[in-house]
């Protein structure tokens, strides 16, 4: 799975100086990329333009006579030539993720490198991820996209480097997460979902442990919007079938229309998996067996003899088979489970760093 990690770079007032080119590993490419580019060598999808100088959203007048207007450019102080590759930290979906270090400031970033000799549907997902990254830079619980580049047939996306890796990585070490820490983690994930759902009108559509990242400061952030969908209104619905099957809500895995609330089912499965140390559904031989289990069988639940009534209730509110019966992220943020351990003053930073996590300090 891809691992996008990051130390957040301070913005404003910092002018980065161009340097010699880095040695960055890139996937192979072929002549198929030509159909995705403009004659100027720019990756283009609608008003989204990406070249070696970075990403821009360009709006033209109806008459086409006025010069283009650049809207919401990302941090143009960053240059791809100023990033040195340290190592590959993840692979998947047509590309790789590298840990890179800025030559002049020493800051670390995660660099997602994606070749463009790929299917049209994947290219559209890349463009979608770039657009979402451009618009989701103001939430502390969503991974920051600093800049995007197109050069030599490759899209490079500069992201935060989350040095604790993903929740999936963490679970491999600790096996289970105690309720007090799980409540604190869940609170941050819900804040990220509230931002995506209610402020940006985005369904993540692939929420799972490997797309929830952590760091040594105790921060928890949602990542990987390659399969997300921007919805025009809060009641918007989608019927496309993209994402990881295991965490799909019943309405999604059966190919029906779905909305923001489909992410809540996924959250419920993630919380249950963190609590028990096991994915809620037993291994299945094929997709159709999983489909039958999710759609036809009762939803999974937390054993009442092992967990608090509040956690059992929270998971139940998330994994209602009827989407209309699930609680929204805003409502769940007020669930008693999330405040049950407030008097303990939970310190996620200490928990992440003292639980054997191979945090990558350099």
PyMOL commands that set and color helices and strands:
alter all, ss='L'
color gray80, all
select helices_A, chain A and resi 31-36+80-82+120-135+167-174+179-199+209-211+245-247+250-253+261-276+287-296+309-318+323-325+329-332+336-339+342-344+348-354
alter helices_A, ss='H'
color red, helices_A
select strands_A, chain A and resi 43-45+48-51+54-59+69-71+83-92+95-102+108-115+145-151+154-159+202-203+212-214+220-222+229-230
alter strands_A, ss='S'
color yellow, strands_A
deselect
rebuild
show_as cartoon
